[in-house]
Amino acid sequence: MIVCLCHRISESDIERAVQSGMRDFEHLQDETGLARNCGACHDCAQETFGQALVKTQAISFAATRLALNTARR
């Protein structure tokens, strides 16, 4: 789904940025222009960014637990 029509930034683009290490919404805006033109997408973009952070952190946590459990065996 396209989140920012002005800059053609999709939900997947935001998720990829977070997976690549982006942890600050304002930095993402500076890098991409997301929600900086008309601003209509700001709330949706910020929500999408937050959800991507939670998802990425959950995956990281699960991977760490798996590694620890494997190391104990």
Residue pairs with C-beta under 8 A, 6 or more apart in sequence:
1 10
1 11
2 8
2 9
2 10
2 11
3 9
3 10
3 11
3 13
3 14
3 34
3 41
3 44
3 45
3 48
4 32
4 33
4 34
4 35
4 37
4 41
4 45
5 40
5 41
6 33
6 37
6 38
6 41
7 32
7 33
7 34
7 36
7 37
9 32
9 33
9 34
9 45
11 48
13 32
14 28
14 34
14 45
14 48
14 49
14 52
15 48
15 52
15 55
17 28
17 31
17 32
17 52
18 49
18 52
18 53
18 55
18 56
19 52
19 56
22 28
22 31
23 53
25 45
25 46
25 49
28 34
28 49
29 35
29 36
34 41
34 45
35 41
35 42
35 45
35 46
